Amino acid sequence: MATQSESTDKGVGLALALGALATIGALLMVTGAPDITAAWGFAAAILFSSLAVVGIHLYWD
């Protein structure tokens, strides 16, 4: 038998917010291509996308 899982919208909202920050980091990486700005954009994109995945897993019941 399948059990019903009750999930909250908190994990989805957190993932969307962090996903938006990751997208901004990726855009920063593309626009600042030859400079150190691209490295910071890459770091932000990786960090916020990882946190988005963690946020979904923490709040998914």
Buried (B, 14 or more C-beta within 10 A) or exposed (E): EEEEEEEEEEBBEBBEBBBEBBBBBBEBBEEBEEEEEBEBBBEBBBBBBEBBEBBBEEBBE
